[in-house]
Amino acid sequence: MASSALPRQFALDINQVPKPSFHNFLPNGNEALIDALNHSIAVCSSPPNTPSHSIEGRWFYWWGSHGSGCSHLLSAIANQAERHQIGTIRLFLVLTVDDVDRLDEHQQASLFRLLNIVHASPHLFVYLSGHAPPKQLALREDLRTRIGWGLIFEVHPLSDSEKMEALSRAAKERGLVLSNEVLPWLIHHFYRDMPSLMALLDALDAYSLETKRAITLPLVRELLQISGHTP
């Protein structure tokens, strides 16, 4: 089948990355953080008459380098809260703030006031992320101190070998056979975050079936060209 005749759905499959969730975040090295976040969401989803909770169970800050998944986890929390209707039919309320190290003076003052409210209420949960540990954040001192009041985690990014191992495992689960050069090439020529890589794997699965061709490097390049992702 000529590439010009292919449906646009293949391109859309790559561009429409699935909603961030704990399910599509590989926890390698971050198991303690994921466990703590899952527990906190379970508490948020509990009946309104649940007893008060300590600040350590309601107050989280995590940090990591670009591409480590900090924003992914924050969005996953927000999506979980929306799915469980936290803040609407439940007494608990979730506050999420990304890139705290980039807040301007006015935003820092607003966050400082919000954190004081969270600290005083056993039914408010706050999730913060940034790119450095609290002591190294370029923020006003009183805000930096408050950010460190809760549980703090460093998000460890996956190595290239761990990404390829995860992609290989996902391919096997789908019954896909990838030529040996595909995964190393993708790691160095495509988006490096796992949700985008997994979305591409799904698109390759569909494209391979549609064209009745094996998943080789020429097929990968052809699909990326169709979707506008030519390296």
ROLUMBA-126996 format. One line per field, with one value per atom (N, C-alpha, C, O): atom name; x, y, z. Coordinates in steps of 0.1 Angstrom, whole numbers, plus 5000, padded with zeros to 4 digits. Each point is the difference from the previous one (the first is absolute). Example, Ala and Ser with C-alpha at 12.3 -4.5 7.8 and 13.67 -1.06 7.14 Angstrom:
atom = N CA C O N CA C O
u = 5132 4991 5009 5010 4986 5009 4992 5005
v = 4943 5012 5012 5000 5011 5011 5011 5011
w = 5078 5000 5000 5007 4986 5000 5008 5001
END
This chain:
atom = N CA C O N CA C O N CA C O N CA C O N CA C O N CA C O N CA C O N CA C O N CA C O N CA C O N CA C O N CA C O N CA C O N CA C O N CA C O N CA C O N CA C O N CA C O N CA C O N CA C O N CA C O N CA C O N CA C O N CA C O N CA C O N CA C O N CA C O N CA C O N CA C O N CA C O N CA C O N CA C O N CA C O N CA C O N CA C O N CA C O N CA C O N CA C O N CA C O N CA C O N CA C O N CA C O N CA C O N CA C O N CA C O N CA C O N CA C O N CA C O N CA C O N CA C O N CA C O N CA C O N CA C O N CA C O N CA C O N CA C O N CA C O N CA C O N CA C O N CA C O N CA C O N CA C O N CA C O N CA C O N CA C O N CA C O N CA C O N CA C O N CA C O N CA C O N CA C O N CA C O N CA C O N CA C O N CA C O N CA C O N CA C O N CA C O N CA C O N CA C O N CA C O N CA C O N CA C O N CA C O N CA C O N CA C O N CA C O N CA C O N CA C O N CA C O N CA C O N CA C O N CA C O N CA C O N CA C O N CA C O N CA C O N CA C O N CA C O N CA C O N CA C O N CA C O N CA C O N CA C O N CA C O N CA C O N CA C O N CA C O N CA C O N CA C O N CA C O N CA C O N CA C O N CA C O N CA C O N CA C O N CA C O N CA C O N CA C O N CA C O N CA C O N CA C O N CA C O N CA C O N CA C O N CA C O N CA C O N CA C O N CA C O N CA C O N CA C O N CA C O N CA C O N CA C O N CA C O N CA C O N CA C O N CA C O N CA C O N CA C O N CA C O N CA C O N CA C O N CA C O N CA C O N CA C O N CA C O N CA C O N CA C O N CA C O N CA C O N CA C O N CA C O N CA C O N CA C O N CA C O N CA C O N CA C O N CA C O N CA C O N CA C O N CA C O N CA C O N CA C O N CA C O N CA C O N CA C O N CA C O N CA C O N CA C O N CA C O N CA C O N CA C O N CA C O N CA C O N CA C O N CA C O N CA C O N CA C O N CA C O N CA C O N CA C O N CA C O N CA C O N CA C O N CA C O N CA C O N CA C O N CA C O N CA C O N CA C O N CA C O N CA C O N CA C O N CA C O N CA C O N CA C O N CA C O N CA C O N CA C O N CA C O N CA C O N CA C O N CA C O N CA C O N CA C O N CA C O N CA C O N CA C O N CA C O N CA C O N CA C O N CA C O N CA C O N CA C O N CA C O N CA C O N CA C O N CA C O N CA C O N CA C O N CA C O N CA C O N CA C O N CA C O N CA C O N CA C O N CA C O N CA C O N CA C O N CA C O
u = 5008 4992 5009 5009 4988 5008 4998 4988 5022 4999 4989 4994 5005 4990 4986 4991 5007 4986 4997 4988 5021 4998 4991 5001 4991 4991 5008 5011 4984 5007 5000 5008 4985 4999 5014 5002 5007 5013 5008 5006 4992 5007 4994 5007 4980 4993 5004 5001 5001 5003 5013 5002 5008 5012 4999 5006 4986 4999 4991 5002 4989 4991 5005 4995 5014 5006 4989 4993 5006 4990 5001 5011 4978 5000 5010 5001 5007 5009 4993 4989 5016 4995 5011 5011 4986 5010 5003 5011 4979 5001 5010 5007 4993 5010 5013 5006 4997 5012 5008 4996 5016 5008 5008 5008 4989 5005 5015 5004 5003 5014 5008 5003 5000 5007 4991 5005 4982 4991 4988 4989 5013 4989 4994 4988 5021 4996 4991 4990 5013 4992 4986 4990 5010 4987 4992 4987 5018 4993 4993 4989 5019 4995 4989 4990 5012 4989 4987 4989 5013 4988 4993 4987 5020 4994 4993 4988 5018 4993 4987 4990 5010 4988 4989 4988 5016 4991 4993 4988 5020 4995 4990 4989 5015 4991 4987 4990 5010 4988 4992 4989 5015 4993 4988 4999 4993 4988 5003 5011 4980 5003 5003 5006 4989 5002 5013 5002 5007 5013 5007 5000 5007 5007 5011 5004 5000 5010 5013 5003 5005 5013 5011 4999 5013 5012 5004 4997 5011 5005 5009 5000 5007 5008 4992 5006 4982 4992 4992 4993 5008 4992 5008 4995 5018 5009 5012 5008 4993 5010 5008 4994 5019 5008 5010 5007 4993 5010 5008 4994 5018 5008 5008 5003 5001 5008 5004 4995 5014 5004 4990 4990 5012 4990 4998 5010 4978 4997 5000 4998 5003 5000 4986 4998 4992 4986 4993 4990 5017 4993 4987 4990 5009 4987 4990 4988 5017 4991 4993 4988 5020 4994 4990 4990 5013 4991 4987 4989 5012 4987 4993 4988 5019 4994 4992 4988 5017 4993 4987 4989 5012 4988 4990 4988 5016 4991 4993 4988 5020 4994 4990 4989 5014 4990 4988 4989 5012 4988 4992 4988 5019 4993 4992 4989 5017 4993 4991 4994 5005 4991 5004 4992 5021 5005 4999 5004 4990 4998 4986 4997 4995 4987 4990 4993 5007 4990 5007 4993 5020 5007 5005 5002 5001 5004 5014 5004 5005 5014 5002 4992 5019 5003 5015 5008 4995 5014 5005 4993 5019 5007 5013 5008 4994 5012 5007 4993 5020 5008 5012 5009 4993 5012 5010 4997 5016 5011 5000 5000 5000 4999 5013 4999 5012 5012 4999 5008 4981 4998 4989 4997 4998 4990 5005 5011 4982 5004 4997 4994 5009 4998 4986 4997 4993 4986 4995 4993 5012 4995 5006 4993 5019 5006 4992 4998 4998 4992 4986 4996 4998 4988 5001 4992 5019 5003 5003 4995 5012 5003 4987 4998 4992 4987 4993 4993 5007 4993 5006 4992 5021 5006 4997 4999 4999 4996 4986 4997 4994 4987 5000 4993 5015 5001 5005 4995 5015 5006 4989 5001 4990 4990 4988 4992 5007 4988 5004 5008 4985 5004 4993 5002 4991 4993 5005 4994 5017 5006 5013 5009 4993 5012 5008 4994 5019 5008 5011 5007 4995 5010 5008 4994 5019 5008 5012 5005 4999 5012 5009 4995 5018 5009 5012 5000 5011 5012 5012 5012 4986 5011 4994 4988 5021 4995 4996 5005 4987 4995 5010 4999 5012 5011 5006 5007 4992 5007 4990 5004 4984 4990 5002 5002 4998 5002 4986 4994 5002 4987 5002 5011 4979 5001 5002 4994 5013 5004 4989 5000 4989 4989 4992 4996 5003 4994 5008 4995 5018 5009 5000 5000 4999 4999 4987 5000 4989 4987 4999 4994 5012 5000 5007 4996 5013 5007 4993 5006 4982 4993 4995 4999 4998 4994 5010 5012 4983 5009 5006 4994 5019 5008 5007 5005 4994 5005 5008 4996 5015 5006 4996 5000 4995 4995 5013 5007 4995 5011 4996 4991 5015 4996 5005 5010 4983 5004 5013 5001 5008 5011 4996 4989 5019 4996 4998 4991 5017 4999 4987 4994 5002 4987 4988 4990 5011 4990 4999 4988 5023 4999 4995 4993 5011 4994 4985 4993 5002 4986 4993 4989 5016 4994 5000 4990 5021 5001 4989 4994 5005 4990 4985 4992 5006 4987 4997 4989 5022 4998 4997 4991 5015 4997 4986 4993 5002 4987 4990 4989 5014 4991 5003 4993 5016 5003 5008 4999 5008 5008 5014 5006 4999 5014 5007 4997 5013 5007 5014 5006 4998 5014 5009 4997 5015 5010 5003 5003 4997 5004 4990 5002 4985 4989 5001 4999 5002 4999 5012 4998 5015 5011 4998 5003 4992 4998 4989 5001 4988 4989 5005 4997 5011 5005 5008 5000 5007 5008 4994 5006 4983 4995 4985 4995 4999 4986 4999 5010 4978 4998 5005 4998 5008 5006 4991 5004 4984 4991 4993 4996 5001 4994 4985 4997 4995 4986 5001 4992 5017 5001 5005 4995 5015 5005 4990 4999 4993 4989 4990 4994 5002 4990 5005 4993 5020 5006 5000 4997 5005 4999 4986 4999 4991 4986 4998 4993 5012 4998 5007 4995 5017 5007 4993 5000 4994 4992 4989 4998 4994 4989 5005 4994 5017 5006 5005 4999 5007 5006 4989 5001 4988 4988 4994 4996 5003 4993 5008 4995 5018 5009 5005 5006 4991 5005 5015 5005 5002 5015 5006 4993 5019 5006 5005 5001 5001 5004 5015 5007 4997 5015 5002 4991 5022 5003 4994 4995 5005 4993 4985 4995 4998 4986 4999 4991 5017 5000 5002 4992 5018 5002 4989 4996 4998 4988 4988 4994 5004 4989 5002 4991 5022 5003 4999 4996 5007 4999 4986 4996 4995 4986 4994 4992 5013 4994 5007 4996 5014 5006 5011 5004 5002 5010 5014 5008 4994 5012 5012 5002 5008 5011 5009 5011
v = 4988 5012 5012 5001 5009 5012 5008 5001 5006 5008 5011 5004 5002 5010 4996 5008 4979 4995 4995 4996 5005 4996 5010 5012 4983 5008 5009 4996 5016 5009 4995 5005 4984 4995 4996 5001 4994 4996 5012 4999 5012 5012 5005 5004 4995 5004 4991 5005 4982 4991 5004 4998 5007 5005 5013 5001 5008 5013 5001 5008 4982 5000 4991 4988 5016 4992 4998 5009 4979 4997 5009 5005 4997 5008 4995 4988 5021 4995 4992 5005 4984 4993 4992 5000 4994 4992 4987 4994 5002 4988 5001 4991 5021 5001 5008 5006 4993 5006 4988 4993 5004 4989 5004 5010 4983 5005 4997 5003 4991 4996 5010 5011 4985 5009 5010 5008 4993 5010 4993 5006 4981 4992 5007 5000 5005 5006 5012 5002 5006 5012 4995 5006 4985 4995 4994 5003 4989 4994 5011 5000 5011 5011 5007 5004 4999 5007 4992 5005 4982 4991 5000 5000 4999 5000 5013 5000 5011 5013 5001 5006 4989 5001 4991 5003 4985 4991 5007 4999 5009 5007 5011 5002 5005 5011 4994 5007 4980 4994 4993 4994 5007 4993 5009 5011 4983 5008 5013 5001 5009 5013 5000 5009 4980 5000 4993 4997 5001 4995 5009 5012 4982 5008 5009 4998 5012 5010 4992 4990 5016 4994 5009 5013 4982 5008 5007 4996 5014 5008 4992 5002 4987 4992 4992 4996 5001 4992 5009 4995 5018 5009 5010 5008 4992 5011 4993 4994 5008 4994 5009 5009 4990 5007 4990 4993 5007 4992 5008 5010 4986 5008 4991 4988 5016 4992 5008 5011 4983 5007 5000 4993 5015 5000 4986 4994 5002 4987 4989 4988 5015 4989 4995 4990 5019 4996 5007 4997 5014 5008 5006 4998 5008 5005 4989 5002 4987 4989 4995 4998 5001 4996 5010 4996 5017 5010 5000 5001 4997 4999 4987 5000 4989 4988 5002 4994 5013 5003 5008 4996 5014 5008 4992 5001 4990 4991 4990 4997 4998 4991 5007 4995 5018 5007 5003 4999 5004 5003 4987 5000 4989 4987 4996 4995 5008 4996 5012 4999 5011 5012 5006 5005 4995 5006 5016 5005 5001 5014 5004 5012 4978 5003 4993 5006 4980 4993 4996 4995 5008 4995 5013 5011 4986 5011 5004 5012 4979 5002 5009 5000 5008 5008 4999 4999 5000 4998 5012 5006 4998 5012 4995 4993 5010 4996 5012 5009 4992 5011 4995 4993 5009 4996 5011 5012 4984 5010 5011 5012 4984 5010 5010 5011 4984 5008 5011 5008 4992 5010 5010 5009 4991 5009 5014 5002 5008 5014 5004 4993 5019 5005 5000 4996 5008 5000 4985 4997 4994 4986 4994 4992 5011 4995 5004 4993 5020 5005 4992 4997 5001 4992 4986 4995 4999 4986 5000 4990 5019 5001 5000 4993 5015 5001 4987 4996 4998 4987 4989 4992 5008 4990 5001 4990 5022 5003 4994 4995 5007 4994 4985 4994 5000 4986 4994 4990 5017 4995 5000 4991 5018 5001 4991 4998 4997 4991 4986 4997 4993 4986 4994 4988 5020 4995 5006 4998 5009 5005 4993 4998 4998 4993 5009 5005 4996 5008 4992 4992 5009 4993 5010 5007 4994 5010 4993 4990 5016 4995 5011 5011 4986 5010 4993 4988 5019 4995 5000 4998 5003 5000 4997 5002 4993 4998 5013 5011 4989 5012 5011 5012 4983 5009 5008 5010 4984 5006 5008 5006 4995 5008 5015 5005 5002 5014 5007 5006 4992 5005 5008 4999 5009 5007 4989 4989 5015 4991 4993 4988 5020 4994 4990 4990 5012 4991 4987 4989 5013 4988 4992 4987 5019 4992 4992 4988 5018 4993 4989 4989 5012 4989 4988 4989 5013 4988 4994 4991 5014 4994 4986 4993 5004 4987 4989 5001 4989 4990 5004 5006 4992 5005 4988 4991 5009 4989 5006 5010 4983 5003 4989 4988 5017 4991 4996 5009 4978 4995 4997 4991 5015 4997 4986 4994 5000 4987 5002 5010 4980 5000 4996 4994 5008 4995 4985 4996 4997 4985 4996 4991 5016 4997 5004 4992 5019 5003 4989 4996 5000 4989 4987 4993 5004 4988 5001 4990 5022 5001 5000 4994 5012 5000 4985 4996 4997 4986 4992 4991 5011 4992 5004 4991 5022 5004 4994 4996 5003 4995 4985 4995 4998 4985 4998 4991 5018 4999 5002 4994 5014 5002 4990 5000 4991 4990 5006 4995 5016 5007 4995 4997 5002 4996 5012 5004 5002 5012 4996 4992 5013 4998 5006 5009 4985 5004 5015 5005 5002 5014 5009 5012 4984 5009 5007 5013 4980 5007 5009 5011 4985 5010 5012 5011 4988 5011 5009 5013 4982 5008 5008 5012 4981 5007 5013 5009 4991 5011 5009 5011 4986 5008 5004 5008 4987 5003 5007 5001 5003 5005 4990 4988 5017 4990 4997 4991 5015 4997 4987 4998 4994 4987 5001 4992 5017 5001 5002 4993 5015 5002 4988 4996 4997 4988 4989 4992 5007 4990 5003 4991 5022 5003 4997 4995 5007 4996 4985 4995 4997 4986 4995 4991 5015 4997 5004 4992 5019 5004 4991 4996 4999 4991 4986 4994 5002 4988 5001 4991 5020 5002 5001 4994 5014 5002 4987 4998 4994 4988 4990 4994 5006 4992 5005 4992 5021 5006 4997 4997 5005 4998 4986 4997 4995 4986 4999 4992 5016 5001 4998 5004 4991 4998 5014 5009 4992 5012 5001 4995 5012 5002 5015 5008 4996 5014 5008 5011 4984 5007 5002 5011 4980 5002 5010 5009 4992 5010 5014 5009 4992 5013 5005 5011 4979 5004 5005 5010 4983 5004 5014 5008 4994 5013 5011 5011 4986 5010 5004 5011 4979 5002 5009 5008 4989 5007 5014 5007 4996 5013 5000 5011 4978 4999 4995 4994 5011 4996 5005 5012 4979 5004 5010 5004
w = 5000 5000 5000 5008 4984 4999 5012 5005 5000 5012 4998 5010 4978 4998 5002 5002 4997 5001 5015 5002 5006 5014 5008 4998 5010 5008 5010 5004 4999 5009 5014 5008 4995 5014 5005 5012 4979 5004 5006 5010 4983 5005 5013 5009 4992 5012 5012 5012 4986 5010 5007 5012 4980 5006 5007 5011 4984 5006 5012 5009 4992 5011 5011 5001 5007 5011 5010 5004 5002 5010 5012 5003 5004 5012 5010 5002 5004 5010 5012 5005 4999 5011 5007 4995 5016 5007 4991 5001 4992 4992 4989 4997 4997 4988 5005 4991 5022 5005 5005 5009 4986 5004 5013 5000 5011 5013 5003 5011 4980 5003 5009 4995 5017 5009 5007 5009 4988 5006 5007 5001 5003 5005 5013 5002 5007 5012 4998 5007 4983 4996 4995 5004 4987 4994 5011 5000 5009 5011 5009 5003 5000 5008 4993 5007 4980 4993 4999 5001 4996 4999 5013 5001 5010 5013 5003 5005 4991 5003 4992 5005 4982 4992 5006 5000 5005 5007 5012 5002 5005 5012 4995 5005 4984 4994 4996 5000 4996 4994 5011 4997 5016 5011 5004 4996 5012 5005 5007 5006 4993 5006 5015 5005 5002 5014 5005 5011 4979 5003 5010 4999 5011 5010 4993 4989 5019 4995 4997 5005 4985 4996 5003 4999 5004 5003 4987 4989 5013 4989 4991 4988 5017 4991 4990 4990 5013 4991 4991 4991 5010 4992 4992 4992 5010 4995 4993 5007 4980 4992 4991 4994 5006 4990 4994 5007 4980 4993 4989 4995 5002 4991 4991 5005 4984 4991 4988 4997 4995 4987 4990 5001 4988 4989 4994 4997 5001 4994 5010 4996 5017 5010 5003 5006 4991 5002 5011 5005 5000 5011 4996 5008 4980 4996 4997 5002 4993 4997 5013 5000 5011 5012 5006 5006 4992 5005 4992 5006 4981 4992 5003 5000 5003 5004 5013 5001 5008 5013 4997 5005 4986 4997 4993 5002 4989 4993 5009 4999 5011 5010 5008 5003 5001 5008 4992 5006 4982 4991 4999 5000 4998 4998 5012 4999 5013 5013 5004 5011 4981 5004 5013 5008 4995 5012 4998 4990 5020 5000 4995 5000 4996 4996 5009 5008 4992 5008 5013 5009 4993 5012 5007 4995 5018 5009 4997 5003 4992 4998 4988 4990 5010 4989 4996 5009 4978 4996 4993 4991 5013 4993 4994 5007 4980 4993 4994 4995 5007 4995 4993 5007 4980 4993 4999 5001 4997 4998 5010 4997 5016 5011 4999 5004 4990 5000 4989 4999 4993 4990 5004 4992 5020 5004 5002 5005 4991 5001 5015 5007 4996 5014 5004 5011 4980 5004 5002 5009 4982 5001 5013 5006 4997 5013 5012 5009 4991 5011 5001 5011 4977 5000 5005 5008 4987 5005 5015 5007 4998 5014 5008 5010 4986 5007 4999 5010 4978 4998 5009 5006 4995 5008 5015 5007 4997 5014 5002 5011 4979 5001 5000 5008 4983 5000 5013 5005 5001 5012 5012 5008 4991 5011 4998 5009 4979 4997 4998 4992 5015 4998 4988 4997 4996 4988 4987 4989 5011 4988 4998 5009 4978 4996 4989 4991 5011 4990 4994 5007 4980 4992 4992 4992 5011 4994 4993 5004 4985 4993 4995 4997 5002 4995 4994 4997 5002 4994 5009 4995 5018 5009 5014 5003 5006 5014 5007 4995 5015 5006 5003 4998 5008 5005 4988 5002 4986 4988 4992 4989 5015 4992 5001 5011 4978 5000 5003 4991 5021 5005 5013 5006 4998 5013 5011 4999 5011 5010 5007 5003 5001 5007 4992 5005 4982 4991 4998 5001 4998 4998 5012 4999 5013 5013 5000 5004 4992 5001 4990 5003 4985 4990 5006 4997 5012 5006 5012 5006 4997 5012 4998 5009 4978 4998 4996 5003 4989 4995 4988 4991 5008 4988 4993 5007 4980 4992 4988 4994 5002 4988 4990 5002 4986 4989 4992 4994 5005 4993 4986 4998 4991 4987 4995 5006 4985 4994 4992 4993 5007 4991 4987 4998 4992 4986 5000 4993 5014 5000 5006 4996 5015 5007 4990 5000 4993 4990 4990 4996 4998 4990 5006 4993 5019 5006 5002 4997 5007 5002 4986 4999 4991 4987 4994 4994 5008 4996 5006 4994 5019 5008 4995 4998 4999 4995 4986 4997 4995 4987 5000 4993 5016 5002 5005 4995 5014 5005 4989 5000 4989 4989 4989 4990 5012 4989 4989 4989 5013 4989 5000 5010 4978 4998 4993 4989 5019 4995 4995 5006 4983 4995 5011 5007 4993 5011 5001 5010 4978 5000 5004 5001 5000 5002 5013 5000 5011 5013 5003 5004 4993 5002 4992 5004 4983 4992 5006 5000 5005 5005 5012 5002 5007 5012 4997 5008 4980 4997 4989 4998 4997 4989 5002 4992 5019 5002 5014 5007 4997 5013 5010 4998 5013 5009 5012 5008 4993 5011 4997 4988 5022 4998 4994 4992 5013 4994 4985 4992 5003 4985 4993 4990 5017 4994 4999 4991 5020 5000 4990 4994 5004 4990 4986 4992 5006 4987 4998 4989 5021 4999 4996 4992 5014 4996 4986 4993 5002 4987 4990 4989 5015 4992 4999 4989 5021 5001 4989 4992 5008 4991 4986 4990 5008 4986 4994 4988 5021 4995 4995 4990 5018 4996 4987 4991 5008 4988 4987 4990 5011 4989 4998 4989 5021 4999 4998 4992 5016 4999 5014 5010 4991 5013 5005 4992 5021 5006 4999 5009 4981 4997 5001 5000 4999 5000 4989 5002 4985 4989 5003 4997 5009 5004 5010 4999 5011 5011 4994 5003 4988 4994 4992 4999 4994 4991 5008 4997 5014 5009 5006 5001 5004 5005 4990 5004 4984 4989 4998 4998 5002 4998 5011 4997 5015 5012 5002 5009 4982 5002 5010 5005 4999 5010 4994 5006 4981 4994 5007 5003 5002 5008 4992 5005
END
